[in-house]
Amino acid sequence: MEGVVIPEYAMKLSFDENVDKLVVKVFAEELPQPEVSVSAYVMGTFGKHLLGKAQTNELGIAYVDVDPTLPGDEEGRVNVMVKATKGFARAKAEEHMVMAKPTELHSAIEGRHIWSTDRMAPIWLKITFFISVFGVWFALLFIVFGLRNIKKAGEEA
């Protein structure tokens, strides 16, 4: 591969709110690079999710559609990873960008759920628990008094 020059790409990422598009500008030595394949991903808890694929135009700009209902953090930020490839040249950029709908985070134990705290346990679960406990104690006391009555009957006979 002598004489083959592999360019080193640089990328600038931005988000256009007016049209809900991720704008990726690909440069090599400060010159725009046309016909570069661009793949954009949103980094999630369980890996990366494809946001979209596009190719750069003659100005080195690629536009990737962004779903306006994409969930972000409290400020609407998501972690975006963009890969650019053309032949043997490859580049990757990651950026934390504001381009999603802000998400209000709630506690997993908020409200009356089985997995909640003792104070917030469902009413039906508390009632079932206390009926079961009183039922077991009633059965034990019934057995103890039954044995006592058997002992008294044996002494009388």
URMOTA-V440583 format. One record per backbone hydrogen bond with DSSP energy under -1.0 kcal/mol. NH is the residue of the N-H (numbers start at 1). CO is the residue of the C=O. E is the energy in kcal/mol with one decimal. If there is no record, write none. Layout:
nh: [NH,NH]
co: [CO,CO]
e: [E,E]
This chain:
nh: [4,10,12,14,16,21,22,23,24,25,26,27,28,31,33,35,37,38,39,40,41,42,43,44,47,49,51,52,54,56,57,60,62,64,66,70,72,73,76,78,80,81,82,83,84,85,86,89,91,93,95,97,99,100,101,103,110,113,116,121,126,127,128,129,130,131,132,133,134,135,136,137,138,139,140,141,142,143,144,145,146,147,148,149,150,151,152,153,154,155,156,157]
co: [1,27,25,23,21,16,64,14,62,12,60,10,31,28,26,56,85,54,83,52,81,49,79,47,44,42,40,40,38,36,61,57,24,22,20,67,101,77,73,97,95,41,93,39,91,37,89,86,84,82,80,78,76,76,70,73,107,111,113,118,122,123,124,125,126,127,128,129,130,131,132,133,134,135,136,137,138,139,140,141,142,143,144,145,146,147,148,149,150,151,152,153]
e: [-1.3,-3.2,-2.0,-2.0,-2.8,-1.6,-3.3,-3.1,-2.8,-2.5,-3.0,-3.2,-2.1,-1.4,-2.0,-1.7,-2.4,-3.5,-2.6,-2.9,-3.1,-2.8,-3.1,-3.3,-1.0,-2.6,-3.2,-1.5,-2.6,-1.9,-2.0,-2.0,-2.7,-2.4,-2.3,-1.8,-2.3,-1.5,-1.2,-2.5,-3.2,-2.7,-3.1,-2.9,-2.5,-2.5,-2.1,-1.9,-2.0,-2.5,-2.6,-2.5,-1.7,-2.0,-2.7,-2.1,-1.1,-1.0,-1.3,-1.2,-1.8,-2.6,-2.2,-2.2,-2.5,-2.5,-2.1,-2.5,-2.6,-2.2,-2.2,-2.3,-2.4,-2.2,-2.3,-2.6,-2.4,-2.0,-2.4,-2.7,-2.0,-2.4,-2.0,-2.3,-1.9,-2.2,-2.3,-2.4,-2.1,-1.8,-1.8,-1.2]
